[in-house]
Amino acid sequence: MRTEWTPEDLPGRAFYRMMTAVVVPRPIAWVSTTSADGVDNLAPHSFFTIASSEPAVVQFTSTGRKDSLRNAEATGEFVVNLAPEPLWDEVNASGTPYPPDVDEFDALGIARERSAAVRPPRVAASPVALECVLHSTVGFGSSTVVFGRVVHVAVDAGVLGGDGLPVAELLRPLARLGRNEWSTLGEVRAVDRVPYRP
């Protein structure tokens, strides 16, 4: 037996809360941008994934017109920093709706480092940074999907495995669930794909 709803049954943010409780876990794009006036911004976005492999494009969604969106549109650049477990408190605190003229790096004491290919800085303690140039945006009602072409990847050597790829257990990524819930990586299993045998 199921309980069922339509978007009309749960108006406003009620259906949003339902969707975020269902689509779990969600990786977090910890997006750093720089405004046209030179103010750095840092904010978490839990609607985040890969959009394309060739060309390499990632996407995050701004629910409402947040500083990350405004700055990316104004300057054409942003950085997606991995949100790791050791920085849990900082990631959460950077979601506070600071005014546009407040630099979250400074306000929260988060160390930054220079990016290689774009102006916005990286989070120095994040194990991975994807430097992006704005590809395009698509609006859906009050939300905007931001597509960024990845032009540079920086990975902490300490999280790389013998095959040259990051190891999930060493990355220790955070994820968002429903309500005010977060999660960590949990169990990791390697499972090979089943080949087709006619």
C-alpha positions in Angstrom: 0.0 0.0 0.0 1.3 3.4 -1.0 0.5 7.0 0.0 0.4 9.1 -3.2 0.5 12.8 -4.0 0.6 15.2 -7.0 2.4 18.5 -7.0 -1.0 20.1 -6.6 -1.6 18.1 -3.4 1.6 19.5 -1.8 1.8 23.2 -2.8 4.7 25.5 -2.4 7.8 24.1 -0.7 5.9 21.0 0.6 6.5 19.2 -2.7 10.1 20.4 -2.7 10.6 18.9 0.7 9.0 15.7 -0.6 11.4 15.5 -3.5 14.5 16.2 -1.5 13.5 13.5 1.0 13.1 11.0 -1.9 16.1 11.8 -4.1 18.9 10.8 -1.7 21.8 10.9 -1.2 22.7 14.0 -3.2 26.3 15.1 -3.6 27.2 18.7 -2.7 28.8 21.2 -5.0 30.6 23.7 -2.7 30.6 26.5 -5.3 33.1 29.4 -5.1 32.5 32.4 -7.3 33.8 36.0 -7.4 31.4 38.9 -8.1 32.0 41.5 -10.7 33.1 43.8 -7.8 35.7 41.3 -6.7 33.9 39.8 -3.6 34.5 36.1 -3.2 31.4 33.9 -2.4 31.2 30.3 -1.2 27.9 28.3 -0.9 26.8 24.7 -1.0 24.4 23.4 -3.6 22.9 19.9 -3.2 21.4 19.7 -6.7 24.7 18.7 -8.4 25.9 16.2 -10.9 27.8 15.5 -14.1 26.0 16.7 -17.2 28.3 15.5 -19.9 31.6 13.6 -20.2 32.8 14.9 -23.6 32.9 17.8 -23.3 33.3 17.6 -19.5 30.4 19.6 -18.1 29.0 19.7 -14.5 25.8 21.2 -13.3 24.3 22.6 -10.1 21.0 24.2 -9.5 20.4 27.5 -7.8 17.0 27.5 -6.1 16.2 31.2 -6.3 18.7 33.7 -7.6 21.5 33.2 -5.2 25.0 34.8 -5.2 26.6 31.7 -6.9 24.2 32.1 -9.9 24.5 35.9 -10.1 28.3 35.8 -9.9 28.6 32.9 -12.4 26.4 34.8 -14.9 28.3 38.1 -14.4 31.8 36.7 -14.7 31.4 33.4 -16.5 33.4 31.4 -14.0 33.0 29.2 -10.9 34.8 26.4 -9.0 33.1 23.3 -7.7 34.9 22.2 -4.5 34.3 18.8 -3.0 32.5 19.1 0.3 34.4 16.7 2.6 33.5 15.3 5.9 36.2 17.1 7.9 34.7 20.5 6.8 31.1 19.6 7.6 30.6 22.6 9.9 32.1 25.0 7.4 30.1 23.6 4.5 26.9 24.0 6.5 27.8 27.5 7.7 28.5 28.7 4.2 24.8 28.0 3.4 23.9 31.0 5.6 22.2 33.7 3.4 25.0 36.3 3.8 24.5 39.6 1.9 26.3 39.7 -1.5 29.0 42.0 -0.2 30.1 39.5 2.5 33.0 37.2 1.6 32.2 33.7 3.2 35.8 32.7 3.1 36.6 35.7 5.4 33.5 35.5 7.5 33.9 31.8 8.3 37.8 31.6 8.4 38.0 29.3 5.4 41.4 29.2 3.7 41.4 29.8 0.0 44.0 29.1 -2.7 44.5 30.5 -6.2 42.9 28.6 -9.0 44.9 27.7 -12.1 42.5 28.7 -14.9 39.7 30.9 -13.4 39.5 33.9 -11.1 37.3 32.4 -8.3 39.5 30.8 -5.6 39.5 27.2 -4.5 38.8 26.0 -1.0 42.4 25.1 0.2 41.4 22.2 2.4 39.0 20.6 -0.2 40.6 17.5 -1.7 39.1 18.2 -5.2 38.4 21.4 -7.2 36.7 21.6 -10.6 37.5 24.9 -12.2 34.7 25.8 -14.6 33.7 28.3 -17.2 30.0 29.0 -17.7 28.5 27.0 -20.5 24.8 28.0 -20.2 21.9 28.2 -17.8 18.4 26.9 -18.0 15.5 28.3 -15.9 12.7 26.2 -14.5 10.3 28.4 -12.5 12.2 29.7 -9.5 15.2 27.5 -10.1 18.1 27.8 -12.5 20.4 25.0 -13.7 24.0 26.2 -14.2 26.1 24.2 -16.6 29.9 24.7 -16.3 32.6 23.3 -18.7 35.4 21.9 -16.6 38.7 23.5 -17.8 40.9 22.3 -14.9 40.8 19.7 -12.2 43.0 19.9 -9.1 43.2 16.8 -6.8 45.1 16.4 -3.5 47.7 13.7 -4.2 46.9 12.2 -0.8 43.5 11.0 -2.1 44.7 9.3 -5.3 44.9 5.6 -5.7 47.4 3.5 -7.6 45.4 3.9 -10.8 45.6 7.7 -10.6 42.0 8.2 -9.7 40.6 9.6 -6.4 39.6 6.9 -3.8 36.1 7.5 -2.5 37.0 6.5 1.1 39.8 9.0 1.1 37.7 11.8 -0.4 35.1 11.4 2.5 32.4 13.3 0.6 29.3 14.7 2.4 25.8 14.2 1.0 22.5 15.8 1.6 19.3 13.9 2.5 15.8 15.2 3.3 14.8 17.7 6.0 18.0 18.9 7.7 19.7 15.6 7.4 23.2 14.9 6.0 25.1 11.7 5.5 28.7 10.4 5.0 29.9 7.9 2.5 29.0 4.6 4.3 29.9 1.2 2.8 31.7 1.1 -0.5 31.6 -2.1 -2.6 33.2 -2.8 -6.0 30.7 -4.6 -8.3 31.7 -5.4 -11.9 29.1 -5.0 -14.6 27.5 -8.2 -15.9 28.5 -8.7 -19.5 25.9 -9.7 -22.1 26.2 -13.3 -23.2 23.7 -14.2 -26.0 
